[in-house]
């Protein structure tokens, strides 16, 4: 069924169709519309799930942890400060191998406080042991949530679906809303091997010392590596049921003959496609690599996609302060020990600043003029750069 | 309860790595014995978690989870709601448990949320009056005057400067329908309270005093005796509150002087040196205030100032 839905509403409908046993959240801008929509669905009887109003994001993450531990399908959503407040539980959920699904409505991190979009929040938790999938538009947000439960429960690894705050969460777009019967066909009921149950008692979350801790981390790591094929397969099987292919690890646009490749994650990719169309008319051989799966990092897919390019510009809304954009670092790591294209880091769009078509075109033209590897903040305001002279 | 081979089964089994005479181990075994097999336990980080689950061994014969230090009340909340949503809740009870630091300090927010939302959970606070797992640091349930490693007596100090935070009152202020205190000095009273609590729908709070051999500094055969003395001196009043009304107070047959309880413990030794008398007097006054609980609910809400 086609409908014109706000991104948050599309996510709430996807979550409803996945039949969660428990939803729990604490309100934070710009995640609020998702959890408001879910609570209204519960109030109207459209969603038969427990709904817990948590006392904090820390509590919300702990509540979904408990629900998942007894064998329930559990969902939460947050942003920015909320995600950071959850962070201790985020690591714990992954270590306990609980397949929770979460939406991160990406937002800048304080200070200075800023409620607008960038991706520093999710990127800062890349090492937590969650699969992190970044979506470009509302249809992809909807489809990815349905895939997320399937991927999480296949692997017993939690999944964070990252969608740009406001740009997607508060924007109306036409989406294809699946039928319940289709989702049921794709996503079987959750029936874990291990759950807390008085009929079959077991101890979960034991104290593990130097004699075995490393092995537990090794197993999670190996399963995360394996997750890449499961994520790709889940997208293929999604297509079999729903008739559209939205998912996988990476996506490419006009990349075959590209000398300059621009790379990014999330909603800015739509703007980048328009920029590339314009640049192609100017005769610049430029293409796009969309990184959809940030954890596990699709090293091979990234490597193969950009290995023929002369120069690569990674446009990203996060920064590892004191180094460069994090995605850029990881792109470089994909060429460990091999000859690599020049890979530059362009920090853009922090704290909700627009990334315009013109700015993207300028990055590509600058890379043609000077392909050398570098780190740059783009489109900074001159009047705030003058320091004491201002 | 016995196994097929006739062995007695403790739902929290011995063979763990707790200290000889550990009050918390006694308490947890009794809580589980009273609760029976149809429970799921959410446990905080702390001594109890560490000494019962050293991988690959576990003392727990019931389904048990440890997530983090500050969240068993929230983990248990999620378990309860999910089990109800899945139709698997009918004959299951849920216990959340933590030490005094996990309850009164770092876990206060999650505990308040669990109370306020009205989850059907028994929360047990094992109060050994300090962060014993990390080496006897002061918590907000450490008593006045006690020496801990972060409230040491010295030229300018007589030990801990504050009184115990009143957790049962805080539970009552949330409208928790069943609030009780108990000690491991009176196992039958403790087990009766666990059983009663688990029959009541809604949040329940049990505050259990559990002496700590190394943290308090006493001989390991004295745990039960000290727990009794805490009650008999009124330094730890033992009572039961149902729907906001005190329904039972465990009165000592003979009220004992506070020194009987304090003197065997090295954490109070400095109070018996020259100049310590005013601090002992302050503890006597606290015991007097605690004894006023006999006069009814009004004093629970507004304890009189000295």
Interface residues (C-beta under 8 A of the other chain):
Chain A: X21 X22 X24 X48 X49 X50 X52 X53 X54 X55 X56 X58 X59 X62 X63 X64 X65 X66 X67 X68 X69 X70 X71 X72 X74 X88 X89 X92 X96 X196 X197 X198 X200 X201 X202 X203 X204 X205 X206 X207 X208 X209 X212
Chain B: X37 X38 X39 X40 X42 X43 X49 X50 X53 X54 X55 X56 X58 X60 X61 X62 X63 X64 X65 X66 X67 X68 X70 X71 X74 X75 X76 X77 X78 X79 X80 X81 X82 X83 X84 X85 X86 X88 X92 X109 X110 X112 X113 X116 X117
